[in-house]
Amino acid sequence: MVLVVTDVERGNNLSTPRSVWGALPLRRVGIPALTVVTVLSSTVLGLARPAGGDAISDAKAKAAQIEGQLSSAQNEMSALGQAFDAAQYHLNQINSSIATTKANIAADQAQVAKDRSTLAQAAVSNYISDGTAANQNAIFASNNKTVGAQSEYSQIADGDINLAVENLHTAQNALSAQEATLQSQQGQAQSQVQAEQNAINQNAAVVQEQKNALAQEQGQIAQLVQQQQQAEAAAAAKAAQQKIAAAQAAAAAASAARPQAASGGSSTASGNTGNGSGSAAPAVFSQAAPPPTAAGGAGAVQAAESQLGVPYEWGGESPKGSASPGFDCSGLTAWSWGQVGVGLPHFSGGQMAASTPVPVSDLQPGDLLFYGPGGNDHVAMYVGGGTMIEAPYTGAVVWLTGLRLGNGFVGAGRP
């Protein structure tokens, strides 16, 4: 099993929502339990000692119970991860709004400073030239016909500047209030992100404890099986020696009864048996996947299919050739579309918001399939021919599977 870790968005590459998809509350994801305990089952079935067999059966039952608890905790981790993604996604949107508001405030401040400078220059000019009196007084004016026009223009210009300054002050105050509101929301969003992170950390600790308990129980099963095998081997060896001794005694008795017969030596053939144990080596993806040769959805499908067999890892967006390859559901779709130049957020709900809805009857390769309210639970990619590709859950790998239109399916989208 793969220990789930925390699809923090690592560097968020959010795209602008292009549809009317709405983000809805998250719900927990139900995932089928994984079968873990398969230790020497064929040997255990043939054991001859009831007491030992009962002990092994009890140990296997306990291991199965721990396995169920572990699977439940790992499935809970998947749901917690989606909740964390949603909180991080919301925080990023607030941070973007704060940055925009600060830029607007700075621009307003610069304009206010410019208008104040204009007013100051006008005041100095009026003081030096005795204001507008020289132009508005017919005695001093060089052209009596222009006195009225000059006076009216001066009043309009000064009034416009003063009004502009007042309007900018009002806008600046409004933006400042908006910034304060956003900062308050930012604090709440950061608290939510931290709360989700704490929940993930606590769940990870439970997962690790259960994995340790399962490993201990499996070790106990292996030890019991080994003891049974050793006991059976000892009993078989003793029985063989008894048969050999009996045969030798019978041969000696026959030889004593017929002294004239040629004595012959008897030999026993001994054979040795060996058992080899092999364990499949974990898949090693040392070679990076080739870049897609097609564009758009077809290229995204090529990229996704190049990652078949890569293990599920919550928060993962690391392809073959990486130090630790692994994908979760939204990590696979975001990475695959990224290979053809389309940026998607590493969050299934964000991907739904950033996609254009398409009907199931119009599905094309590369279209995304969303599950759960607002697409928050899971995302897969349509391949074509009634098949889709996905990184399903902890303990599984990236695989191809039949198109699922039930189990919480809420719609399809085209990035």
N, C-alpha and C positions, 0 to 999 in steps of 0.2 A: 504494500500500500504506500501511497505517496502522502507524506505529511503535508497538510494544507498550510499555506502561509499567507500572510497578509500583504488583489487586483487593484493594490493601491495604484493610483493612476500614475504614479512614477513621473512622468512629465506629461501633463495633460495636453492633448492635441485636439481641442474641441472644435467641432465644425458648427456652423450656424444652422440652427433648426430650419428646415424648409417645409415643414408640414404641420398639421394640426394635431399630431399625436400629443397626448397629455400624459404627464408623469403622475402615476397613481401610487397609493401606499403599497409597500412591499409585503409579500407574504413568504412564508417559509417554503422551501423547495423539498418535495418528497422524492427521494432517490432510492432505487432498489438496493438492498443490502448486498455486500460482497461476500463471497465464500472464501474463507481463509484456511480453515483447518482441514488438511488432506494428508496428514502425516502418516505414511505407512498403513493406509487403511486396509489394503489387501492382506497384509501380514496380521493385522489385529483381528480380522475376521476369522483367521484360522488358528487362533491361540487355543491351547488345550486346557489352560488353567482357569477355571471360573473366577477365582478370587482376583487374579491379575487382570482378567478380562473386564471384570466389574470396575476395577480401579481405573483402567484405561477409558472405559465408557463414561465413568463419572468425570474424569479429567477432560474428555472431549466435550461433554455436555457443558461443563463450566467454561471451556474455551469458546464454544459456540455462543454462550450467553454474553461473554465479554466482547466477542466479535460483533454481536448485534448492538451492544452499547457503543462500541467504537464507530460502527457505521453510522449510527444515529448522530453521534457527535460530529463526525466528518461532514454529514449532510447539513447539520446545523451551521457548520463553518461556511459552507457555500452560501447559505441564506444571509449569514452575518456579513460576508464579503460583499454581497450585492447591496446591503444596507449601507455599508461603509462607502461604496462607490457613489451611491445616491447622495450621501452627505457631502462627500468631497466635490461632487459635480455642482451641487448647490453653492458651496463655498467659493468655488472658482468663478461662478457667475456673479456672485456678490463682489468679489475682488475686482472683476472686470468693470462692474458698474462704478465702483469707488474710483478706479483709475480714470474713467471717463469723466466723472463729476469733478475730480481734482483738476483735470486738464481744462474743463470749462470755467472753473473758478479762476484759474491762473489767467486765462484769456480775458475774462471780465475785469480782473484786477489791472491788467495791462491797459485795457481800453479806458478804465476809469482814470488811471494815472495820466494817460495821454490827454484826455479831455480836461483834467484839472490843469495841466500845463498850458493848454490852449486858453483856458479862462484867465490864468495868471498873466499870460502875455497880453491878453486883451485889456486886463485891468491896468497894467503898466503903461500900455500904449495910450489908453484913455487919460491916465493921469498926466503923462507928458504932454499930450496934445490938448489938454483941458477937456478931455472926454469927447463927446459928440456935440458939444455946444457950438464949436466953431462951424460945424457943418449944418447944424440945425438953426443957427441964427442968421437971418438974412443979412444982417449988417456985415458979418465976417465972411459970408459965403461969396465965392467968386461967381457962382451961377445960381440965381434964385430959383430956377426951374428944377434944379437937382436936389434942393434942400429936403423936400418931402420924401423923395425916393430913398435918399441916403439914410434918413432917420428911420424909415420903415424897415429897410434892409438890416440896419444895425440891431433893431429890437428883435427881429425874427431870428437872426443868427445867434444872438445871446440867449434867447429863449430856447432855441433848439438844443444848444449845448447843455444848458441847465437841465432840460427835460431828459436828454440822453444820459446824463450823469445819474439822475434820480432813477431812471429805469434800470440802469446797470447796477445801482445799489440794491434795488429790489430783487433783481435776478440773482445777484451775488448772495443775498440773504437766503433766498429760496434754495439755491444750490448748497449753501452751507448747512441748511436744515436737512436737505436730502442726504448730504454726506454723513451727518450725525446719525440719521436713521439707518443708513447702510452700515455704518460702523457698529451700531448696536446689533444689527442682524448678523454682521460678520462675527461678532463675539459669540452669538448664539450658535451659528453654524460651526464655528471652531469647537465649541463645547460638544456639539453633536458628533463631530468627526472624532473627537477624543473619546467620547463615550462608546462609539462603535469600535474604535481601536482597542479600548479596554476589554470590551466583550469578546473581541477576536482573540486577544491575548489569553483571557481566562479559558476560552474554549480550546485554544491550542494546548494549554497546560493539561486540560482534561483528556484531550486526544492522546497526548504523550503518555500520561499515566495509564490509560487503557491499553495503549500499544505495548508498554512495558509489562503490564499484567498478562496480556495475551502471549507475549514472547515467553514469559516465565511458565505459563500453563502449557504452551507447546513444548517447551523444554522438558517439562515433567512428563508429558505424553511420550516424547522420544525416549526418555530414560526408562519409563515403564515398559515400553516396547522392547528396548534393548535387554532389559532384565528378563523378559519373557523369552526372547530369542536365545539368550545365553543359557537359561534353564532348559529350554528344549534341546539346544545343541549338546549340553552336558548329558541329558537323559539319553539322547540318541547315541552319543559316544559310548556311554556305559552299556547300553543294550548291544552295541556292536562288539564291544570287548567281551561281553558275556557270550555272545554267539561264537566268537573266535575261540575263547577258552573252551567252550563246549565241544567245538569241532576238533580242537587239539586233543582234548581228553579222549574223545571217541577214536581218533586216529591212533593215539598211544595204546588204547585198550585193544584195538584190532591188531596192532603190530605185536603186542605181547601174546596174543592168542595164536598168531601164525609166525613163529620165529623163523621159519624157512623162507618166508617171503622177503623179497628184497625190500629193504627199507628205503623209503623215499622221503625226501624232505618236502615239506609243505611250505608253500609261500603264500603270503597274503598280499593282496594288492591294496594299496592305499591310494586313495585319490584325494586331492585337495581341491577344495572349492573356494572360489573367491567371489566376492561381490564388489561391484564397482558402483560408486555413487557419483552421480553427476548432477550438477545443477545448472540450469540454463543461465548463461551469463546475461546480465542486464543489457538491454539494448544500448549500444554506444553510437551516438550520432556525431561522428567526427567530421563528416563532409557536409558543407553548407548546401542548402537546396538551390538549384539553378533558378535564375530569375524567370518570371513568366514571359512567354513569347507572345501572348495575346494581350489586348487592352480591355479595359472595362471589366464587366462581370466575368467574362471567360478567363481573363488573366487572373482575377481574384480567386476563381475556382482552381486554376492551375497552382497558384501559390498555396492554397489551403491543402490541396491533395499532396503537395510535396512534403507535408508535415505529418502524413499518416504514420501512426505508431508512436508519435511523440507523447509522453505521459501527460496526463492532466496535472496541472499545478495551479492552485488558486493564486491569482495575481500575476500569472505567468504570461509573458509575451516574448519568449526567447525561442528562436527557431533552431533547427538542426545546425550543427557547427558551433553553437554557443557552448560556454562552459557548463551550463546546466539547462538544457532545453526543456521547455514546458509551456503549456498554454492553459488558460481557462477559457470559458465559452466566448466572452467578449474579447479576450486577448487574441484568440485565433482569427476572429472576423476583422478586428481592427488591423492586425498585422497583414492579413491577406489583402485587404483593400488598400492598405498603405503601399504594397508592392506595385500597385498600378497608379499611385499618385493621389489617392483619395484618403483624406484624413478623417478618422472616426474616433470619438471618445472611447476610452477603455471602460465602458459601462453599458450594459445591454439597454437600459432605459434611455440613456443618452443617444445610443445608436438609433433607437426607434424614433426619437424626436428629430434626429438629423436625416431621416430617410423619407422618401416620398412613398406614401401608401400605394400598394398595387394589389389587385384582386388575385386570388389563388388561381383563377382561370388564366391569368396573364403572367404566371411565374416564368422568370428567365434565369439562366445560370448566373450565380452571384447574388441574387436577391436574398435578403435576410429574413429569417423566420423568427418571430418573437413569441414568448410564452410568459404568462403572468400579467397582472395588471400593469399597464404602461410599458410592457416588455421588460419589467424589472427582474424577472426570475431567470430567464435563459434566452440565448440567441443561438441560431444555427444558420448555415448557408445552404441554399438550394443548389444542387449540382446539375440536375436535369434527369429526365426519365424516372420521376418519382423517387429520387434519391437525394439525401442531404448529407452534409459533412458537419461534424461538431466535435467539440471537446466536452464530453458529457458530465463527468463527475469524478470525484477523488477515487483513485484506484484504477481508473480506466485510461484509455489512450485516445488520441484523435482517430476517429473512425468514420466510415461511410455506413449509413443506415437508411431505412425506408422513411419516406416523408411522413411526419406525424402532424395530423391536423386536429388531434384531440389533446388531452392532458394539459389544458391551460393555454392552448394556442390562441393568440389574439389578433394575428395579422402578419402581413409581409410588407417589407419596405425595400426600396431601391436607393442605395446611397448616391 
